[in-house]
């Protein structure tokens, strides 16, 4: 009889644990399988106490002294538990601790529990949450095991000093009342105040944030406010919406003093075979309604094939710039593609179109690709050790204003490596390029042919190369080891006249050319195949490296190209337009993990005058690291031209320097970077940031300045200050 009573009393107490300390599951619309653990009455109860008493007159069971009870992973601790069988009310008194299977802990000095512990009243509550979060209240009421109504609540994710438990944490959120929605993973506050070391600095009539136990909860995110020189004072109030288990969105109304109401929507959807991301925005700019759409998606059709798309469109460049969503590129690309992967092979077909973002690039001159198809294959070594590779492509390019081009091409290479008895490494390579062209308006952008408006051409170029390397290693004992390696590449190919290689061949994929050590060796120094190196030539280089015993390394390469004829395919400033090319070199020095140095250069082969230099150095440890760079070019690589020959501005040398610094000490971090045009003395960009963070708070201040002119508007300045409260979010202010 007494055993049954005790069991009933403890059954109720453990039932409270499963309801009071139950980890919240996701709010309506979140993952359906994220519900918390349930309490099974049929599972046995295990308990212990220093003393057990049953009063038959009052029908009250009393457990006293170090009371502990377990059931289905739930644990109850208390100094004393009284269960009134008449009212079905259990009182837990003194050092009450309720622990749920998910690890959430509720502390109290008194708890009155009823109706199988789904309802209850507690005093001096303290709830331990993940990520070091703590929720405390003078008292609380639990209703139906789903909602905790708290009075005089305090929330923080900061540590409380053990030596001074009554001292204030770094930050805390206090409220006249709060509601913890266990089922939906939300905590809501009314008449709330944010405090720093007990000093109020922000009053919130209403505030809500997700319970730290849940990664996906619908609700308001931290708003932000600031000033933008283009749209005036503004405020953003983002709302996170969990639509279902695989779809969510962030909806952000934007209110500005100069342009009124704008909006931004970010939508994500994931499914078993892919995902879709959409970012749409709209707002007024200079009184005109504008908008932008960015979207992408990938779809796995099977283990080998994948389809996808990318959409990037905007009503104007000024809108992107004024609302600070302008990407760092000269154009926006939209594409639809299908690609497949096989053993040593890759295939892709796509269609794409573009939108220009800089004044010198007009949409009418940008290509509409309908379609582009490519196939690449590299075979396994054959019986002689040789390998075969094939690259095939075809495209149709249309322009409203400019050259329209259709091309079908195939390139094949067979490479046979071998090594002689003294360690010399050889390879014999046979390479063939075959392409057919049909083009209209080749007298317009980007070819500007002065002799014709239409061209149909079939071009084939076979080439044969002998590659030679002789790596010589020298062991130097305590001085490490050295590598000395001469490299020679001899290429035999017929000479293609300029009429075939340049005049009648539209150029779509052989722009953006820079001769460096990276493309010294190979059948074609141009990217793509619309322009081809041809004729008899030799590429010669010498590479050396010194490997020190302490792990440091010094290596370099110097080389040059020689040809039997002058190739007018190359521009006068390329370093390749003579029988002897400019000298290209590279030097890399890594004496330790704290220092990296790389130097690249191209020197005029006659005067040894510097034509191109790219230098970068990085020194320091994670606590303090400095980077510096220097770029020099005899022509301006940033000057976009759409005529032939290039205008005089293209031949103005360009020198720029960059400097960066990062420092970390304790909770502090600092970063800075500048880029300067040495010719003009103007700082192209400046970025400075300083931040501090500890276990629960982060502070960051950033300054960003750019002198780039966009859509007729001069450079901009952005100042951003952000305060991040762990488990709650960030509050930011920025001015542009």
Residue, then its C-alpha position, 0 to 999 in steps of 0.5 A: x500500500x505505502x509502496x503504491x503511494x510513494x510510486x504515485x507521488x514520485x510519478x507525479x514529480x518526475x512527470x513535472x521534469x518531463x514537462x518543465x525542463x522539456x527542450x523546446x521544439x521548433x515553432x509551427x512551420x519548422x521541422x516536424x520531427x523536432x518535438x521534445x521527449x515524451x513522458x511514459x507513465x509505464x516506465x518504472x520510477x527509481x528514487x531515494x531519500x534519507x527518510x520516507x513518511x506517510x500520514x494516513x490521516x492527512x493522506x500525505x506522503x513525505x520524502x525528506x533529505x537528499x531526495x532524488x528520483x529518476x524516470x525515462x531520463x528525467x531527474x528530480x532533486x530536492x530537500x523534501x517532496x510532499x505529495x497530497x493524495x487528496x488534492x493531487x498536488x506535490x510540493x518540492x521544497x529546498x534546492x529543487x533541481x529538474x533535469x530533462x534528458x536534453x540537458x536543460x536544467x531548472x533550479x528553484x527553491x520551491x515548486x507546487x505541482x499539480x495535474x500530473x505536474x503539467x501545471x505548477x507554480x515555482x519561486x526563485x526560478x533559474x533555467x539553464x539553457x544551451x550556449x551558457x544562457x540563463x533565464x531567471x525569475x522571481x516566480x513562474x507559472x507553468x500551464x499545460x506543460x507548454x508555457x512558462x509565464x515568468x515574473x520579473x525575468x532576467x536573461x543573459x548569456x554571460x558568466x556570473x562571478x562565482x566570488x560575487x554572485x550578486x554582481x551584475x553580468x556584462x549584459x542582461x535583459x530584464x523584463x516586468x514579465x516574460x513568457x517561455x514558449x517551450x513548444x515553439x522555442x521562443x522567449x517573449x518579453x514585455x516592458x524589457x530593458x537591456x542593461x550593461x553592468x546593471x546600467x540600462x541603455x535600451x528600453x524595449x516595450x516588446x522583444x522576442x528571440x528564439x530559445x537557444x535550443x532551436x536553430x530555426x524559429x520564426x520571429x523578428x530579428x534584430x533591427x538596424x538603423x543608419x544613414x546613407x548619403x543616397x537614401x537618407x536616414x533608414x531603418x531595417x526591420x528583418x523578420x525570419x519566417x520558417x515556412x516549413x521544414x525545408x523552406x525559410x525566408x527573411x523579409x526585411x522592410x526598409x524605411x528611409x527618409x529620402x526614398x520612403x519604403x523599400x523591401x528585401x526578401x531572401x528565400x531558401x528552399x532545400x529538397x532531396x535533390x537540390x536547393x533554390x535561393x532567391x533574393x529579390x528587392x525593390x525600392x525607390x531611387x531618385x523617385x523612381x521605382x527600382x528593383x533587383x533579383x538574384x537567384x540560383x539553384x542546383x538540381x542533382x538529376x542522378x549520380x552523374x548529371x546536374x542542372x542549375x541556374x543563376x539569375x542576376x538582374x537589376x533595373x539600374x546600377x545606381x539602385x544597386x549602389x545606393x542600397x549597398x548591394x552592388x557586387x564587385x564585378x563589371x557585369x551581372x551574369x545569368x545562366x541556365x546549365x546542364x553538366x555531367x561528370x564521368x570517369x576522366x570526363x566532363x560535359x556542360x551545356x549552358x545559355x547565358x546573358x549579361x548586364x553591364x555595371x560600368x559605364x564603358x560596358x553597354x548591354x548592347x555589346x555584351x554577349x547573349x550566349x545561345x548556347x555554349x557546349x563543352x566536353x573535356x576528356x582525359x584518358x588513362x595511361x596506355x601501354x606506353x604510358x601515354x595519355x590522350x586528352x580532348x577538349x571540344x566546344x561549340x557556341x553561338x554568340x549574339x549581340x545587339x550591337x557588335x559581332x555575332x559569332x558561331x564557333x565549333x572547335x575541338x582540341x586534342x593532345x597526346x603526351x608520351x613521357x619517358x626518362x633516360x638512364x641518367x634521370x633526364x625527363x622527356x615527353x613528346x606531345x602532339x597537339x591539334x586545334x581545329x575550329x570553324x567560324x562564322x561571324x557577322x559584323x566583325x567590323x564592330x565590337x569587340x573585333x573592329x576588323x577594318x577589311x570586312x563585315x563577315x567572315x567564315x573560316x575553317x582553321x586547323x593547327x597541328x603542333x608537335x613539342x619535345x619537352x625536356x627537364x633535367x632535375x639535379x638534386x644536391x645534398x648539402x648536409x646541414x645546409x639542406x638540399x638544392x634543386x637545379x632544373x633546366x627546362x626546354x620546350x621545342x615546338x614545331x608548327x606551321x605559320x598561320x597568316x594574320x588573315x587567318x589567325x586574326x583578321x578573319x577570326x573573331x576573338x571571343x575567348x582570348x582576351x585578358x592576356x598577361x605574359x608571366x612565368x605561369x604561362x611560359x610553357x605550353x602550346x598557347x600563351x593565350x587563354x582560349x583558342x581564338x588566338x593561337x601561337x604558331x610557327x617554330x619556337x622554343x620556350x626555355x627556363x631554369x628553375x632552382x630551389x633550396x630546401x633548408x633543414x628547418x623547413x624553409x624554402x627558396x625557389x625561383x624560375x627565369x625564362x624566355x621564349x624564342x621564335x623563328x618568325x615575328x608573330x604579329x598576333x601579339x600586341x606591341x606591349x605583350x612582351x611576345x611580339x618580337x623573335x625574342x620575348x621579354x624575360x619572365x621570372x619568379x622568386x618565392x621565399x618562405x623562411x618560416x611560417x611567419x614569412x612569405x615572399x613572392x616576386x614576379x616580373x617581366x623585363x624588356x629583353x633589350x633594355x631589361x626595363x621593368x614591364x610588369x611587377x607583382x610583389x607580395x609579402x606576408x609576415x607575422x604570427x596570428x597575433x600580428x600579421x602584416x601584408x604588403x603588395x606592389x603592382x606595376x604594369x607598363x599599360x593600365x590593366x584597369x583601363x577598359x577600351x572598346x576600340x582598335x587600336x587602344x587609345x593613348x590612356x591604355x599605355x599610361x603605366x599603372x603602379x599601385x601599392x597595398x598594405x594590410x594589418x591584422x592583430x589579435x590580443x586577448x579579446x581584441x582584434x584589429x584589421x586594416x587595408x589600404x590600396x593606393x594609386x602611386x601615379x595619382x597619389x590617391x587612395x583607391x580604398x581604405x578599410x579599417x576595423x577594430x573589435x572586441x569580444x568575450x564569452x557573451x558580447x562582441x563589439x565591432x567598428x568598421x570604416x570603409x572608404x572607396x574612391x570608385x565612381x559608380x553611375x556618375x556618383x563619386x566614391x562612398x564612405x561607410x561607417x558600421x558599428x555592431x554590438x552582438x549579444x550572444x544567443x540574441x543577435x546584433x544591433x548595428x548602425x551604419x552611415x554611408 
